[in-house]
Amino acid sequence: MVQVAVLGYGTVGSGVVEVLENNKKMITPRAGEELNVKYILDLRDFPGDPYESKVVHDVNVILEDPEIRVICETMGGINPAYDFSKKALMAGKSVCTSNKELVAAHGPELLRLAKENKCNYLFGASVGGGIPIIRPINYSLTAEKIESIHGILNGTTNYILTKMDKEGADFEEVLKEAQEKGYAERNPEADVEGHDACRKIAILSSLMTGKYVKYEDIYTEGITKITSADFKYAKALNKSIKLLAMSKDEGDGYMAMVSPCMISQEHPLYCVSDVFNAVFVHGNMLGDSMFYGRGAGKLATASAVVADVIDSARHLGKTVTCIWDEEVVSLKDYKDSAKKFFVRVKNEGADKAASLFGYIEKIEVVDGEFGFVTEVMTEREFASKVEQLPEMITRIRVEF
Ligand code: HSE
């Protein structure tokens, strides 16, 4: 029997216990041994909970118990999860986590500690919730040079943008409704400003490069400035607007960015709606592949944590390979990356827009203004042109 402890009995932590219990019959042969939850760490007590007797308040009970071989860190946040994870790994206990903040901030160090102590630091649930994407990158796409990754990695913002698209509603209105339904946090900043997607693409970019892509280096824009008028233009162009987290090997360096982008109806990411997530990977041999599913939620995320617990049980005393060095990748300045831009301009700026951007095919769906799509140009070129166009209302990157 492999003894397991769960740190944090919140949404994901309680889901982990539920998945382990409900699917025990299937899990035992897959893990090679029965997995038993011996402790649950939480500050709170849970009177009446079926696992009440397993709740402890002192992490040292878990860290000092030699029977515990695997720990699920489902606390979230950097502290104290970082300290607990380091101590667990140094004690030779594998750690399985859904904590993208911690993985993005300290992943390479925690992986090194796992290797030094012949155990594992597994983080399959940290990106895309229940979608298998970390293990495919580590195990299945190892023959590939991954040239780009485009992800819809945040369920909250995808839900909001889908509603805005389908119902013609404005951001604030949909956010309020999403908060009432529990789809958005009361403090939605991490989601709507793109910080959550930024951590997730930092993790995927690190696995893509095998080195350390720091989330602080990734240019990030959220969705708070997107309006219902923008969606009218997107519709006229047969496109939608999605919050894309992307990472590209541009030949002369790696570029990573999080930004709302227009994407066309022909692209597979166009159909990814509501709270769903997807990761679109382009490899130099395979070409395109897409991973789709529930990027959040109790049981979907818990399922990914438990899959890592099973992998840990299969590899007791051995570290599975994960190439993510501590060497920091120096990302290309996003201003040097090139793409098309969709631009909205007040009617009085029409002549200036034409002289700055050349031929313009006007899209007219809102009174007093028009929209157009530029040719491919660098962010820097685009910025220098629109500096001379005070009549510009807004711009949205066009990715596909
Ligand atoms: N807030 C995140 C989302 C939860 O909306 O996708 C999953 O990481």
Residues whose N, C-alpha, C, O or C-beta is under 5 A from the ligand:
A	BS01	HSE	L153 N154 G155 T156 D191 G295 A296
